[in-house]
């Protein structure tokens, strides 16, 4: 079973994007193994810190490199993705010649209570993920409008149409990983 490093762009305890990512993990559990990457203790990127890299940075890079693929789950802040995701991208892209993203199959999704479902954030993030050398799945897309009634108390997706739609997206991502993964 392929392993997916999951980077959630919200550090908030009750983050709907974390809940959404956990729901996707449950739905995908028969096809993909999701490993959630801790982004909460990464320092703000500073080139000077490479002299003695923080343990959290080395762990981030190791988690990405050990995974078969990466999934970014981003909220939308001011029509773009979050600083925590940008910071993780910057750390894992360096130092020069040691880019942890290079050749890694990747996908982007996210959720918001609003009607556009993180469309602007995902569009912005696509530009950067492509630049750092990940192989980004561009279709199908999921701009998910978060509705608590779609999930049960354990976070499982209860709505049959939503479950079928997201399961199809997971199938596409699994095929993408098999197609472009090393």
LUMRO-494097 format. One record per residue (C-alpha): residue number from 0; x, y, z. Coordinates in steps of 0.001 Angstrom, whole numbers, plus 500000, padded with zeros to 6 digits. Layout:
SITE|n|xx|yy|zz
SITE|NUM|X|Y|Z $
...
# end
This chain:
SITE|n|xx|yy|zz
SITE|0|500000|500000|500000 $
SITE|1|501349|503416|499003 $
SITE|2|502058|505967|501734 $
SITE|3|500921|509587|501388 $
SITE|4|502483|512388|503438 $
SITE|5|499579|514711|504306 $
SITE|6|500307|518381|504929 $
SITE|7|497361|520243|506439 $
SITE|8|497658|524005|506131 $
SITE|9|495756|524854|509300 $
SITE|10|497224|524482|512760 $
SITE|11|493929|525260|514501 $
SITE|12|492794|522546|516934 $
SITE|13|489298|522370|515393 $
SITE|14|490441|522854|511811 $
SITE|15|487858|521737|509279 $
SITE|16|490706|521012|506865 $
SITE|17|492249|518617|509393 $
SITE|18|488840|516971|509854 $
SITE|19|488412|516766|506074 $
SITE|20|491886|515227|505659 $
SITE|21|491141|512680|508383 $
SITE|22|487872|511804|506633 $
SITE|23|489755|511299|503372 $
SITE|24|492222|509054|505227 $
SITE|25|489365|506874|506475 $
SITE|26|487834|506712|503017 $
SITE|27|491190|505848|501403 $
SITE|28|492333|503345|504054 $
SITE|29|491866|500354|501753 $
SITE|30|493993|501952|499004 $
SITE|31|496392|504468|500544 $
SITE|32|498027|504965|503930 $
SITE|33|497921|508607|505041 $
SITE|34|500736|509843|507315 $
SITE|35|500053|513282|508779 $
SITE|36|503131|515520|508831 $
SITE|37|503527|517827|511834 $
SITE|38|503966|521408|510634 $
SITE|39|503265|523079|513976 $
SITE|40|506826|523350|515224 $
SITE|41|508593|524410|512024 $
SITE|42|510430|527706|512465 $
SITE|43|509859|530402|509880 $
SITE|44|512244|529722|507005 $
SITE|45|515673|531225|507601 $
SITE|46|518664|530220|505484 $
SITE|47|520974|530792|508451 $
SITE|48|519414|527851|510302 $
SITE|49|520916|525364|507843 $
SITE|50|524192|525611|509789 $
SITE|51|522430|523537|512474 $
SITE|52|519082|522440|511016 $
SITE|53|516207|522239|513501 $
SITE|54|514990|518692|514233 $
SITE|55|511513|519636|512991 $
SITE|56|512944|520554|509582 $
SITE|57|514885|517307|509280 $
SITE|58|511749|515374|510307 $
SITE|59|509679|517219|507670 $
SITE|60|512166|516370|504943 $
SITE|61|512409|512729|506086 $
SITE|62|508615|512350|506215 $
SITE|63|508238|513655|502663 $
SITE|64|511118|511602|501299 $
SITE|65|509827|508399|502932 $
SITE|66|506352|508805|501433 $
SITE|67|505308|507638|497984 $
SITE|68|503290|510830|497443 $
SITE|69|502184|514081|499053 $
SITE|70|498731|515501|499671 $
SITE|71|498316|519193|500458 $
SITE|72|495081|520043|502262 $
SITE|73|494785|523793|502387 $
SITE|74|492317|526279|503747 $
SITE|75|491931|529572|501948 $
SITE|76|493273|532701|503639 $
SITE|77|492818|535947|501706 $
SITE|78|492347|534070|498402 $
SITE|79|495564|532090|498753 $
SITE|80|497007|529127|500623 $
SITE|81|498356|529390|504137 $
SITE|82|501756|530546|505396 $
SITE|83|502312|527211|507156 $
SITE|84|502171|525391|503796 $
SITE|85|504472|527935|502140 $
SITE|86|506942|527584|505000 $
SITE|87|506943|523778|504699 $
SITE|88|507507|524028|500947 $
SITE|89|510459|526364|501462 $
SITE|90|512118|524152|504092 $
SITE|91|511683|520918|502139 $
SITE|92|512949|522501|498917 $
SITE|93|516345|523245|500424 $
SITE|94|519291|523180|500829 $
SITE|95|520294|523395|497185 $
SITE|96|520499|519933|495642 $
SITE|97|518435|518281|498396 $
SITE|98|514894|519065|497266 $
SITE|99|512528|516672|499041 $
SITE|100|509688|517471|496597 $
SITE|101|511545|516506|493404 $
SITE|102|509705|513811|491461 $
SITE|103|507130|513269|494211 $
SITE|104|503534|512620|493026 $
SITE|105|501285|515225|494642 $
SITE|106|497690|516377|494865 $
SITE|107|495938|519385|496358 $
SITE|108|492558|519698|497994 $
SITE|109|490930|521701|500747 $
SITE|110|487677|522788|502258 $
SITE|111|485921|525899|503441 $
SITE|112|482383|526696|504563 $
SITE|113|482133|529072|501581 $
SITE|114|480828|528182|498151 $
SITE|115|484177|528327|496331 $
SITE|116|485728|525577|498452 $
SITE|117|489370|526819|498410 $
SITE|118|489515|527204|494621 $
SITE|119|491690|530345|494750 $
SITE|120|494031|528862|497356 $
SITE|121|494477|525668|495357 $
SITE|122|495171|527628|492179 $
SITE|123|497907|529623|493929 $
SITE|124|499393|526507|495484 $
SITE|125|499491|524688|492127 $
SITE|126|501964|527246|490798 $
SITE|127|504443|526683|493613 $
SITE|128|504087|522891|493881 $
SITE|129|504883|522608|490180 $
SITE|130|507923|524874|490490 $
SITE|131|509523|522767|493243 $
SITE|132|509459|519670|491054 $
SITE|133|506559|517630|492396 $
SITE|134|504410|515852|489809 $
SITE|135|501059|517426|490456 $
SITE|136|497772|515719|489653 $
SITE|137|495695|518468|488036 $
SITE|138|492476|516530|487358 $
SITE|139|490088|515780|488893 $
SITE|140|489844|518697|491301 $
SITE|141|488058|518853|494654 $
SITE|142|486870|522239|495922 $
SITE|143|484931|521001|498907 $
SITE|144|482289|523087|500661 $
SITE|145|482400|521892|504260 $
SITE|146|479055|520850|505735 $
SITE|147|479208|519158|509152 $
SITE|148|476102|517086|508433 $
SITE|149|478029|515143|505755 $
SITE|150|480175|513517|508473 $
SITE|151|479372|511317|511459 $
SITE|152|480800|511783|514978 $
SITE|153|483933|509799|514040 $
SITE|154|484526|511833|510878 $
SITE|155|483371|509212|508384 $
SITE|156|481561|510537|505336 $
SITE|157|477925|509534|505579 $
SITE|158|476450|511221|502514 $
SITE|159|476469|508582|499722 $
SITE|160|476959|511075|496867 $
SITE|161|479823|512819|498661 $
SITE|162|481371|509484|499543 $
SITE|163|481214|508305|495910 $
SITE|164|482634|511590|494601 $
SITE|165|485556|511664|497037 $
SITE|166|486203|507948|496596 $
SITE|167|486529|508552|492848 $
SITE|168|489014|511343|493537 $
SITE|169|491029|509029|495798 $
SITE|170|491013|506362|493055 $
SITE|171|492388|508958|490621 $
SITE|172|495099|509979|493083 $
SITE|173|496088|506329|493682 $
SITE|174|496358|505783|489905 $
SITE|175|498401|508997|489615 $
SITE|176|500826|507769|492277 $
SITE|177|501214|504443|490463 $
SITE|178|501687|506165|487123 $
SITE|179|504267|508784|488015 $
SITE|180|505833|507429|491231 $
SITE|181|509304|506020|491243 $
# end
